[in-house]
Amino acid sequence: MKILITIIASVAVFSWVISRPYAEQPTVKASWYGKAYRGNLCADGKTVFDERDPTIIAHRTLPFGTKLKVNITKNRYIIGTVLDRGPWTKDKSGRYKREVDLSKAGFVQLCGDSDAGVISVKLTIVP
C-alpha cells in the first residue's frame, strides 16, 4: 500500500512540476545506458532493450507507456516512452543522483557525445 501511495504522490508532484512554463521547470539529471543491456527485456515486460533505439527511457515511478519530451535546450529535445525502471544510483546521502536513464542513442541525439555521462534536462509529459 505504501508503494502505491508513493507512486501516486510522485506522479502527482511530477505532473504539477512539468505543467509549469518551460522557463520555470526545474532541471534534472539524465544519464544513458547501453550495450551491456542490449537484448534484455525492459521492465514493461514487452520491449527488448536496444541502445540504438532513441525512444527508450527508464524512470523509477512514471507509468509504463508515458511519453516524455526530454529537453537539453528549448529547441533541442527527444520524445521517448517510459519502458524501463531506473536509474538506481544513489549519492552518499542516499538520494537518487539522476531522474531518468536514456538509451545511448537518445542521449547522443541530445548532447552529441556519450562521453558526457550525465546531463541536465527538462522533462515534459506528452499527451
FIMIVEX-860444 format. One record per residue: residue number from 1; residue in one letter; x, y, z of N, C-alpha, C, O, CB in turn. Coordinates in Angstrom, 2 decimals. Atoms other than C-alpha are relative to their C-alpha. Glycine has a CB too. Layout:
# residues N
NUM | A | X | Y | Z | X | Y | Z | X | Y | Z | X | Y | Z | X | Y | Z
...
# end
This chain:
# residues 127
1 | M | 0.81 | -1.20 | 0.00 | 0.00 | 0.00 | 0.00 | 0.86 | 1.27 | 0.00 | 0.56 | 2.24 | -0.69 | -0.93 | -0.01 | 1.20
2 | K | -0.89 | -1.16 | -0.05 | 2.86 | 2.39 | 0.85 | 0.59 | 0.29 | -1.37 | 0.75 | 1.45 | -1.75 | 1.12 | -0.24 | 1.01
3 | I | -0.60 | -0.18 | 1.33 | 4.38 | 1.79 | -2.58 | -1.00 | 0.67 | -0.93 | -0.63 | 1.57 | -1.68 | 0.45 | -1.37 | -0.59
4 | L | 1.03 | -0.58 | 0.86 | 1.10 | 2.61 | -4.33 | -0.19 | 1.48 | 0.32 | -0.30 | 2.30 | -0.59 | -1.32 | -0.75 | 0.16
5 | I | 0.16 | -1.40 | -0.40 | 0.70 | 5.83 | -2.33 | 1.21 | 0.82 | -0.46 | 1.06 | 1.95 | -0.93 | -0.18 | 0.11 | 1.54
6 | T | -1.22 | -0.69 | 0.43 | 4.32 | 6.77 | -3.07 | -0.02 | 0.25 | -1.50 | 0.34 | 1.34 | -1.96 | 1.24 | -0.81 | 0.38
7 | I | 0.05 | -0.15 | 1.45 | 3.84 | 6.18 | -6.79 | -1.02 | 1.07 | -0.40 | -0.72 | 1.92 | -1.23 | -0.35 | -1.34 | -0.68
8 | I | 1.03 | -0.98 | 0.32 | 0.60 | 8.19 | -6.91 | 0.46 | 1.41 | 0.36 | 0.26 | 2.35 | -0.41 | -1.31 | -0.34 | 0.74
9 | A | -0.50 | -1.32 | -0.42 | 2.17 | 11.06 | -4.96 | 1.11 | 0.49 | -0.94 | 1.15 | 1.66 | -1.29 | 0.52 | -0.06 | 1.44
10 | S | -1.09 | -0.37 | 0.91 | 5.26 | 11.02 | -7.20 | -0.53 | 0.47 | -1.34 | -0.08 | 1.49 | -1.87 | 0.96 | -1.19 | -0.21
11 | V | 0.59 | -0.39 | 1.29 | 3.17 | 11.15 | -10.37 | -0.71 | 1.34 | 0.12 | -0.62 | 2.17 | -0.79 | -0.98 | -1.08 | -0.51
12 | A | 0.71 | -1.26 | -0.19 | 1.05 | 13.98 | -8.95 | 0.97 | 1.18 | 0.06 | 0.76 | 2.20 | -0.60 | -0.85 | -0.04 | 1.28
13 | V | -0.99 | -1.07 | -0.11 | 4.06 | 16.09 | -7.99 | 0.70 | 0.23 | -1.33 | 0.88 | 1.37 | -1.75 | 1.03 | -0.31 | 1.10
14 | F | -0.68 | -0.10 | 1.29 | 5.85 | 15.33 | -11.26 | -0.90 | 0.69 | -1.02 | -0.44 | 1.54 | -1.77 | 0.42 | -1.40 | -0.50
15 | S | 0.94 | -0.62 | 0.95 | 2.72 | 16.27 | -13.26 | -0.14 | 1.49 | 0.27 | -0.20 | 2.28 | -0.67 | -1.37 | -0.68 | 0.09
16 | W | 0.12 | -1.41 | -0.35 | 2.41 | 19.56 | -11.37 | 1.24 | 0.76 | -0.46 | 1.14 | 1.85 | -1.03 | -0.21 | 0.17 | 1.52
17 | V | -1.25 | -0.69 | 0.35 | 6.08 | 20.43 | -11.92 | 0.11 | 0.19 | -1.51 | 0.45 | 1.28 | -1.96 | 1.21 | -0.80 | 0.51
18 | I | -0.21 | -0.13 | 1.43 | 6.11 | 19.71 | -15.64 | -1.11 | 0.77 | -0.70 | -0.99 | 1.08 | -1.89 | 0.13 | -1.36 | -0.60
19 | S | 1.05 | -0.80 | 0.63 | 2.87 | 21.59 | -16.25 | 0.35 | 1.49 | 0.04 | -0.34 | 2.30 | -0.58 | -1.35 | -0.23 | 0.71
20 | R | -0.43 | -1.38 | -0.07 | 4.72 | 24.83 | -15.43 | 0.66 | 0.41 | -1.32 | 1.15 | -0.45 | -2.06 | 0.97 | 0.21 | 1.18
21 | P | -0.66 | -0.46 | 1.23 | 6.06 | 27.01 | -18.28 | 1.46 | -0.46 | -0.04 | 2.09 | -0.66 | 0.99 | -0.07 | 1.53 | -0.11
22 | Y | -1.35 | 0.55 | 0.20 | 9.38 | 25.84 | -19.73 | 1.05 | 0.69 | 0.86 | 1.85 | 0.01 | 1.51 | 0.40 | 0.10 | -1.45
23 | A | -1.03 | -0.73 | -0.73 | 11.48 | 28.58 | -18.12 | -0.05 | -0.27 | 1.50 | 0.97 | -0.13 | 2.18 | -0.14 | 1.49 | -0.26
24 | E | 0.15 | 0.25 | -1.43 | 10.12 | 27.68 | -14.67 | 0.24 | -1.46 | 0.37 | 0.33 | -1.78 | 1.56 | -1.37 | 0.42 | 0.44
25 | Q | -0.18 | 1.42 | -0.31 | 10.65 | 23.94 | -14.95 | 1.39 | -0.24 | 0.56 | 2.37 | 0.31 | 0.07 | -0.23 | -0.85 | -1.25
26 | P | -1.33 | 0.31 | -0.53 | 13.46 | 22.56 | -12.83 | 0.75 | -0.93 | -0.93 | 0.14 | -1.69 | -1.68 | -0.11 | -0.62 | 1.41
27 | T | -0.79 | 0.95 | 0.77 | 16.31 | 20.75 | -14.46 | 0.27 | -1.21 | 0.87 | 0.37 | -1.12 | 2.10 | 1.33 | 0.65 | -0.49
28 | V | -0.33 | 1.26 | -0.68 | 17.01 | 17.14 | -13.55 | 1.17 | -0.62 | -0.73 | 1.52 | -0.20 | -1.83 | -1.23 | -0.97 | 0.03
29 | K | -1.15 | 0.67 | 0.59 | 19.93 | 14.86 | -14.27 | -0.46 | -1.22 | -0.80 | -1.35 | -1.96 | -0.39 | 1.00 | -0.43 | 1.09
30 | A | 0.27 | 1.16 | 0.85 | 19.84 | 12.30 | -17.08 | 1.33 | -0.65 | -0.36 | 2.35 | 0.02 | -0.53 | -0.79 | 0.41 | -1.29
31 | S | -1.17 | 0.74 | 0.42 | 22.32 | 9.59 | -17.96 | -0.44 | -0.98 | -1.08 | -1.59 | -0.95 | -1.52 | 0.67 | -0.75 | 1.21
32 | W | 0.37 | 0.97 | 1.04 | 22.42 | 6.78 | -20.51 | 0.42 | -1.40 | 0.43 | 1.31 | -1.58 | 1.26 | 0.66 | 0.37 | -1.35
33 | Y | -0.43 | 1.39 | -0.16 | 22.60 | 3.03 | -20.52 | 0.01 | -0.64 | -1.37 | -0.76 | -0.24 | -2.25 | -0.93 | -0.79 | 0.98
34 | G | -0.23 | 0.44 | 1.36 | 23.71 | 0.95 | -23.44 | 0.23 | -1.46 | -0.22 | -0.53 | -2.31 | 0.26 | 1.12 | 0.70 | -0.52
35 | K | -0.26 | 1.31 | 0.58 | 25.27 | -2.11 | -24.97 | -0.08 | -1.16 | 1.00 | -0.52 | -2.25 | 0.64 | 1.35 | 0.00 | -0.64
36 | A | 0.01 | 1.08 | -0.99 | 25.59 | -4.13 | -21.75 | -1.42 | -0.54 | 0.23 | -1.58 | -1.67 | 0.68 | 0.60 | 0.49 | 1.32
37 | Y | 1.39 | 0.40 | -0.24 | 21.77 | -4.26 | -21.57 | -0.73 | -0.43 | -1.27 | -1.89 | -0.84 | -1.21 | -0.75 | 1.14 | 0.64
38 | R | 0.64 | 0.37 | 1.27 | 21.08 | -4.98 | -25.26 | -0.52 | -1.43 | 0.07 | 0.18 | -2.35 | 0.51 | 0.99 | 0.16 | -1.18
39 | G | 0.61 | 1.32 | 0.01 | 18.72 | -7.91 | -25.64 | -0.75 | -0.35 | 1.27 | -1.53 | -1.30 | 1.29 | 1.04 | -1.03 | -0.24
40 | N | 0.74 | 0.23 | -1.23 | 17.44 | -7.72 | -22.06 | -1.42 | 0.51 | -0.14 | -1.67 | 1.47 | -0.87 | 0.69 | 0.66 | 1.20
41 | L | 1.38 | -0.44 | 0.00 | 13.72 | -7.40 | -21.51 | -0.13 | 1.22 | 0.91 | 0.35 | 1.21 | 2.05 | -0.95 | -1.14 | 0.46
42 | C | 0.24 | -1.19 | -0.82 | 12.71 | -3.95 | -20.27 | -1.01 | -0.36 | 1.10 | -1.68 | -1.39 | 1.02 | -0.51 | 1.20 | -0.87
43 | A | 0.89 | 0.26 | -1.13 | 10.71 | -3.72 | -17.04 | -1.47 | -0.03 | -0.39 | -2.29 | -0.56 | 0.37 | 0.22 | 1.05 | 1.05
44 | D | 1.40 | 0.06 | 0.42 | 7.47 | -3.26 | -19.02 | -0.41 | -1.41 | -0.40 | -1.59 | -1.69 | -0.57 | -0.23 | 0.96 | -1.17
45 | G | 0.28 | 1.40 | 0.31 | 7.76 | -6.96 | -19.87 | -0.26 | -0.29 | -1.47 | -0.52 | -1.43 | -1.82 | -1.15 | -0.45 | 0.78
46 | K | 0.30 | 0.17 | 1.42 | 7.26 | -6.40 | -23.62 | 1.14 | 0.39 | -0.92 | 1.32 | -0.21 | -1.98 | -1.21 | 0.81 | -0.35
47 | T | -1.01 | -0.60 | 0.87 | 10.18 | -4.40 | -25.01 | 1.37 | -0.60 | 0.25 | 1.80 | -0.74 | 1.39 | 0.04 | 1.51 | 0.19
48 | V | -1.39 | 0.46 | -0.10 | 13.62 | -5.82 | -25.74 | 0.88 | 1.24 | -0.16 | 0.76 | 1.96 | -1.14 | 0.34 | -1.10 | -1.08
49 | F | -0.83 | -1.20 | 0.02 | 16.21 | -3.15 | -24.93 | 1.00 | -0.02 | -1.14 | 1.65 | -1.03 | -1.40 | 0.73 | 0.15 | 1.32
50 | D | -1.01 | -0.21 | 1.03 | 18.33 | -1.82 | -27.78 | 0.50 | 1.43 | 0.15 | -0.26 | 2.39 | -0.03 | -0.58 | -0.26 | -1.46
51 | E | -0.56 | -1.33 | -0.25 | 20.66 | 1.09 | -27.04 | -0.02 | 0.89 | -1.23 | 0.20 | 2.10 | -1.13 | 1.42 | -0.12 | 0.49
52 | R | 0.07 | -0.79 | 1.24 | 20.31 | 2.19 | -30.68 | -1.39 | 0.60 | -0.23 | -1.58 | 1.36 | -1.17 | 0.37 | -0.87 | -1.20
53 | D | 1.36 | -0.55 | 0.09 | 16.60 | 3.00 | -30.15 | -0.08 | 1.25 | 0.87 | -0.06 | 1.14 | 2.09 | -1.07 | -1.06 | 0.44
54 | P | -0.03 | -1.25 | -0.78 | 16.46 | 6.68 | -29.11 | -1.28 | 0.27 | 0.79 | -1.34 | 1.27 | 1.51 | 0.25 | 1.15 | -0.92
55 | T | 1.27 | -0.28 | -0.68 | 12.91 | 6.39 | -27.75 | -0.16 | -0.72 | 1.34 | -1.18 | -0.52 | 2.01 | -1.14 | -0.39 | -0.90
56 | I | 0.13 | 0.74 | -1.26 | 13.58 | 4.13 | -24.74 | 0.49 | 0.86 | 1.16 | 1.60 | 1.39 | 1.15 | 0.81 | -1.32 | -0.06
57 | I | -0.31 | -0.77 | -1.20 | 13.51 | 5.90 | -21.37 | -0.29 | -0.85 | 1.23 | -1.29 | -1.57 | 1.28 | -0.81 | 1.33 | 0.04
58 | A | 0.22 | 0.65 | -1.29 | 13.88 | 4.49 | -17.86 | -0.30 | 1.07 | 1.04 | 0.42 | 2.07 | 1.13 | 1.23 | -0.87 | 0.42
59 | H | 0.39 | -0.91 | -1.09 | 12.14 | 6.26 | -14.96 | -0.46 | -0.86 | 1.16 | -1.07 | -1.91 | 0.95 | -1.13 | 1.00 | -0.45
60 | R | 0.32 | 0.83 | -1.16 | 11.65 | 4.99 | -11.42 | -1.48 | -0.12 | 0.29 | -1.92 | -1.18 | 0.73 | 0.68 | 0.55 | 1.20
61 | T | 1.39 | 0.03 | -0.47 | 7.97 | 5.89 | -10.91 | -1.07 | 0.25 | -1.06 | -2.21 | -0.17 | -0.87 | -0.16 | 1.00 | 1.05
62 | L | 1.04 | -0.30 | 0.99 | 6.18 | 7.11 | -14.05 | -0.53 | -1.30 | -0.60 | 0.23 | -2.25 | -0.78 | 0.55 | 0.92 | -1.11
63 | P | 0.59 | 1.22 | 0.57 | 3.77 | 4.54 | -15.53 | 0.63 | -0.35 | -1.35 | 1.01 | 0.53 | -2.12 | -1.52 | 0.18 | -0.16
64 | F | -0.48 | 0.45 | 1.30 | 4.98 | 2.43 | -18.44 | -0.90 | 0.56 | -1.09 | -2.12 | 0.63 | -0.92 | 0.06 | -1.54 | -0.07
65 | G | 0.76 | -0.55 | 1.11 | 3.92 | 3.94 | -21.75 | -0.11 | 1.51 | 0.02 | -0.57 | 2.11 | -0.94 | -1.37 | -0.58 | 0.00
66 | T | 0.03 | -1.45 | -0.08 | 4.22 | 7.55 | -20.54 | 0.97 | 0.58 | -1.02 | 2.13 | 0.19 | -1.06 | 0.35 | 0.50 | 1.43
67 | K | -0.85 | -0.68 | 0.99 | 5.56 | 9.72 | -23.37 | 0.63 | 1.21 | 0.66 | -0.06 | 2.01 | 1.30 | -0.82 | 0.41 | -1.28
68 | L | -0.72 | -1.12 | -0.58 | 8.22 | 12.19 | -22.28 | 0.76 | 0.76 | -1.07 | 1.39 | 0.18 | -1.95 | 0.96 | -0.49 | 1.09
69 | K | -0.85 | -0.87 | 0.80 | 9.77 | 15.13 | -24.05 | 1.17 | 0.36 | 0.91 | 0.97 | 0.90 | 2.00 | -0.78 | 1.30 | -0.53
70 | V | -1.21 | -0.25 | -0.77 | 13.36 | 15.45 | -22.82 | 0.78 | 1.09 | -0.71 | 1.30 | 0.88 | -1.81 | 0.86 | -1.31 | 0.17
71 | N | -0.68 | -1.16 | 0.59 | 14.90 | 18.88 | -23.49 | 1.35 | 0.22 | 0.63 | 1.51 | 0.14 | 1.85 | -0.86 | 1.26 | 0.15
72 | I | -1.28 | -0.48 | -0.51 | 18.52 | 19.87 | -23.20 | 0.04 | 1.53 | -0.16 | 0.67 | 2.24 | 0.62 | 1.22 | -0.68 | -0.75
73 | T | 0.28 | -1.43 | 0.18 | 17.59 | 23.33 | -24.57 | -1.45 | 0.07 | -0.47 | -2.08 | -0.95 | -0.71 | 1.00 | 0.69 | -1.04
74 | K | 1.40 | -0.13 | 0.40 | 14.22 | 24.74 | -25.57 | -0.28 | -0.65 | -1.35 | -1.36 | -1.19 | -1.56 | -0.40 | 1.47 | -0.04
75 | N | 0.21 | 0.52 | 1.35 | 14.69 | 23.63 | -29.19 | 0.73 | -1.30 | -0.30 | 0.66 | -1.81 | -1.42 | 0.42 | 1.04 | -0.98
76 | R | -0.73 | 1.27 | 0.22 | 16.84 | 20.51 | -28.74 | -0.56 | -1.03 | 0.97 | -0.35 | -0.96 | 2.18 | 1.55 | 0.18 | 0.20
77 | Y | 0.69 | 0.97 | -0.84 | 14.86 | 17.54 | -27.49 | -0.20 | -1.33 | -0.73 | -0.02 | -1.43 | -1.94 | -1.35 | 0.56 | 0.45
78 | I | 0.47 | 1.28 | 0.55 | 13.83 | 13.93 | -27.98 | -1.33 | -0.31 | 0.66 | -1.63 | 0.20 | 1.74 | 1.05 | -1.16 | 0.24
79 | I | 1.24 | 0.49 | -0.60 | 10.48 | 12.31 | -27.37 | 0.14 | -1.52 | 0.09 | 0.42 | -2.19 | -0.90 | -1.28 | 0.42 | -0.84
80 | G | -0.14 | 1.43 | -0.23 | 10.56 | 8.85 | -25.86 | -1.12 | -0.51 | 0.88 | -2.01 | 0.24 | 1.28 | 1.34 | -0.31 | 0.63
81 | T | 1.02 | 0.66 | -0.78 | 8.49 | 6.39 | -23.89 | 0.63 | -0.71 | 1.19 | 1.68 | -1.34 | 1.06 | -0.80 | -0.99 | -0.86
82 | V | -0.48 | 0.72 | -1.19 | 8.97 | 5.08 | -20.35 | -0.32 | -1.47 | -0.18 | -1.48 | -1.88 | -0.16 | -0.64 | 0.57 | 1.31
83 | L | 0.15 | 1.43 | 0.21 | 9.56 | 1.37 | -20.90 | 0.79 | -0.81 | 1.02 | 0.68 | -2.04 | 1.07 | 0.44 | -0.37 | -1.39
84 | D | -0.89 | 0.69 | -0.92 | 12.03 | 0.56 | -18.14 | 0.04 | 0.76 | 1.32 | -0.44 | 1.89 | 1.41 | 1.42 | -0.15 | -0.60
85 | R | -0.15 | -0.63 | -1.32 | 12.80 | 1.32 | -14.48 | 1.46 | 0.35 | 0.24 | 2.37 | -0.35 | -0.22 | -0.53 | -0.93 | 1.12
86 | G | -1.34 | -0.48 | -0.32 | 15.82 | 3.22 | -13.19 | 0.01 | 1.50 | -0.16 | -1.03 | 2.08 | -0.46 | 1.08 | -0.67 | -0.89
87 | P | -1.30 | 0.47 | -0.47 | 18.22 | 4.89 | -12.70 | 0.00 | -0.20 | 1.52 | -0.77 | 0.45 | 2.23 | 1.10 | 0.98 | -0.41
88 | W | 0.00 | 0.39 | -1.40 | 19.07 | 3.41 | -9.31 | 1.23 | 0.46 | 0.77 | 1.36 | 0.14 | 1.95 | -0.10 | -1.48 | 0.10
89 | T | -1.23 | -0.46 | -0.67 | 22.43 | 5.07 | -8.49 | -0.33 | 1.08 | 1.03 | -1.04 | 2.04 | 0.74 | 1.01 | 0.53 | -1.03
90 | K | 0.23 | -0.98 | -1.07 | 22.42 | 6.95 | -5.17 | 1.31 | 0.69 | 0.36 | 2.40 | 0.17 | 0.14 | -0.61 | -0.69 | 1.25
91 | D | -1.19 | -0.70 | -0.50 | 24.78 | 9.55 | -3.74 | 0.28 | -0.46 | 1.43 | -0.41 | -1.34 | 1.95 | -0.20 | 1.55 | -0.07
92 | K | -0.40 | 0.42 | -1.35 | 26.44 | 9.26 | -0.32 | -1.09 | 0.22 | 1.04 | -1.13 | -0.47 | 2.06 | 1.25 | 0.75 | 0.42
93 | S | 1.07 | -0.28 | -0.96 | 23.40 | 10.72 | 1.43 | -1.21 | -0.92 | -0.22 | -2.19 | -0.85 | 0.53 | -0.44 | 1.47 | -0.10
94 | G | 1.09 | 0.93 | 0.25 | 21.15 | 8.02 | -0.05 | -1.05 | 0.51 | -0.98 | -2.04 | -0.17 | -1.22 | -0.66 | -0.32 | 1.28
95 | R | 0.94 | -0.54 | 0.99 | 19.35 | 10.27 | -2.58 | 0.38 | -0.49 | -1.39 | 1.55 | -0.70 | -1.70 | -0.03 | 1.55 | 0.04
96 | Y | -0.27 | 0.38 | 1.39 | 18.98 | 9.23 | -6.19 | 0.71 | 1.14 | -0.70 | 0.32 | 2.30 | -0.55 | -1.30 | -0.38 | -0.74
97 | K | -0.81 | -1.02 | 0.69 | 21.52 | 11.06 | -8.36 | -0.69 | 0.51 | -1.27 | -0.56 | 1.68 | -1.62 | 1.36 | -0.57 | -0.36
98 | R | 0.56 | -0.36 | 1.30 | 19.54 | 11.03 | -11.61 | -1.48 | -0.33 | -0.05 | -1.96 | -1.20 | 0.67 | 0.74 | -0.72 | -1.14
99 | E | 1.43 | 0.19 | 0.14 | 15.90 | 11.23 | -12.66 | -0.36 | -1.00 | -1.11 | -1.29 | -1.78 | -0.96 | -0.68 | 1.33 | -0.28
100 | V | 0.29 | 0.90 | 1.12 | 16.00 | 9.37 | -15.99 | 1.27 | -0.58 | -0.59 | 2.35 | 0.01 | -0.52 | -0.78 | 0.75 | -1.09
101 | D | -1.03 | 0.61 | 0.83 | 18.14 | 6.99 | -17.99 | -0.54 | -0.02 | -1.41 | -1.68 | -0.43 | -1.64 | 0.39 | -1.45 | 0.49
102 | L | 0.37 | 0.03 | 1.41 | 18.03 | 7.38 | -21.75 | 0.80 | -1.09 | -0.69 | 1.89 | -1.45 | -0.23 | 0.25 | 1.38 | -0.68
103 | S | -0.82 | 0.91 | 0.80 | 19.13 | 4.86 | -24.33 | 1.19 | 0.81 | -0.50 | 1.13 | 2.04 | -0.58 | -0.81 | -0.65 | -1.19
104 | K | -1.20 | -0.70 | 0.47 | 22.60 | 5.69 | -25.63 | -0.32 | 0.86 | -1.21 | 0.17 | 1.99 | -1.31 | 1.12 | -0.99 | -0.33
105 | A | 0.33 | -0.76 | 1.22 | 21.13 | 6.80 | -28.99 | -0.76 | 1.28 | 0.35 | -0.50 | 2.34 | -0.23 | -0.85 | -0.86 | -0.96
106 | G | 0.75 | -1.19 | -0.41 | 18.68 | 9.19 | -27.29 | 0.90 | 1.03 | 0.66 | 0.78 | 2.23 | 0.40 | -1.12 | -0.38 | 0.95
107 | F | -0.94 | -0.88 | -0.68 | 21.43 | 10.62 | -25.10 | 0.89 | 0.72 | -1.01 | 1.10 | 1.93 | -0.91 | 0.85 | -0.79 | 0.99
108 | V | -0.88 | -0.58 | 1.01 | 23.73 | 11.18 | -28.08 | -0.76 | 0.99 | -0.88 | -0.21 | 2.02 | -1.27 | 0.63 | -1.11 | -0.88
109 | Q | 0.80 | -0.96 | 0.78 | 20.88 | 12.84 | -30.05 | -0.12 | 1.32 | 0.74 | -0.13 | 2.38 | 0.12 | -1.39 | -0.57 | -0.30
110 | L | 0.16 | -1.23 | -0.78 | 20.50 | 15.34 | -27.21 | 1.30 | 0.79 | 0.10 | 1.31 | 2.00 | -0.16 | -0.49 | -0.34 | 1.39
111 | C | -1.22 | -0.77 | -0.29 | 24.09 | 16.23 | -26.45 | 1.14 | -0.25 | -0.97 | 2.16 | 0.45 | -0.93 | 0.47 | -0.31 | 1.37
112 | G | -1.01 | 0.25 | 1.02 | 26.09 | 14.74 | -29.32 | 1.21 | -0.79 | 0.47 | 2.12 | -1.05 | -0.31 | 0.46 | 1.28 | -0.54
113 | D | -1.21 | 0.64 | -0.52 | 28.53 | 12.93 | -27.04 | -0.35 | -0.90 | 1.18 | -0.80 | -0.40 | 2.22 | 1.04 | 1.05 | 0.42
114 | S | 0.31 | 0.91 | -1.10 | 28.07 | 9.82 | -24.90 | 1.04 | 0.10 | 1.12 | 0.81 | -0.37 | 2.23 | -0.07 | -1.44 | -0.50
115 | D | -1.02 | -0.16 | -1.03 | 31.27 | 10.70 | -23.04 | -0.43 | 0.98 | 1.09 | 0.15 | 1.00 | 2.18 | 1.30 | 0.48 | -0.62
116 | A | 0.48 | -0.95 | -1.00 | 29.33 | 13.43 | -21.23 | -0.47 | -0.72 | 1.26 | -0.30 | -0.21 | 2.37 | -1.15 | 0.86 | -0.58
117 | G | 0.41 | 0.80 | -1.15 | 27.87 | 10.73 | -18.97 | -1.29 | 0.44 | 0.64 | -2.25 | -0.33 | 0.68 | 1.06 | 0.02 | 1.02
118 | V | 1.20 | -0.54 | -0.66 | 25.33 | 12.93 | -17.17 | -0.22 | 1.41 | -0.52 | 0.71 | 2.21 | -0.63 | 0.15 | -0.01 | 1.56
119 | I | 0.35 | -1.34 | 0.47 | 23.49 | 15.99 | -18.49 | -1.21 | 0.51 | 0.77 | -1.95 | -0.26 | 1.38 | -0.29 | -0.02 | -1.53
120 | S | 1.19 | -0.62 | -0.60 | 20.89 | 18.42 | -17.16 | -1.06 | 0.14 | -1.07 | -0.78 | 0.62 | -2.17 | 0.34 | 1.40 | 0.63
121 | V | 1.10 | -0.04 | 0.96 | 17.50 | 18.18 | -18.87 | -1.27 | 0.49 | 0.69 | -1.34 | 0.56 | 1.92 | -0.24 | -1.38 | -0.64
122 | K | 1.35 | -0.29 | -0.49 | 13.90 | 19.28 | -18.50 | -0.94 | -1.03 | -0.58 | -0.81 | -1.39 | -1.75 | -0.45 | 1.45 | -0.38
123 | L | 0.93 | 1.04 | 0.42 | 11.08 | 16.74 | -18.70 | -1.41 | 0.55 | -0.12 | -1.85 | 1.34 | 0.72 | 0.02 | -1.18 | 0.97
124 | T | 1.38 | -0.37 | 0.20 | 7.58 | 17.24 | -20.06 | -0.78 | -1.23 | -0.43 | -0.36 | -1.94 | -1.35 | -0.13 | 1.14 | -1.05
125 | I | 0.85 | 1.10 | 0.43 | 4.84 | 14.63 | -20.26 | -0.74 | 0.43 | -1.25 | -1.33 | 1.51 | -1.30 | -1.00 | -0.43 | 1.12
126 | V | 0.66 | -0.28 | 1.26 | 3.48 | 14.49 | -23.80 | -1.33 | -0.76 | -0.02 | -1.35 | -1.98 | 0.16 | 0.92 | -0.40 | -1.23
127 | P | 1.31 | 0.69 | -0.01 | -0.27 | 13.76 | -24.02 | -0.16 | -0.96 | -1.16 | -1.21 | -1.61 | -1.29 | -1.12 | 1.02 | -0.03
# end
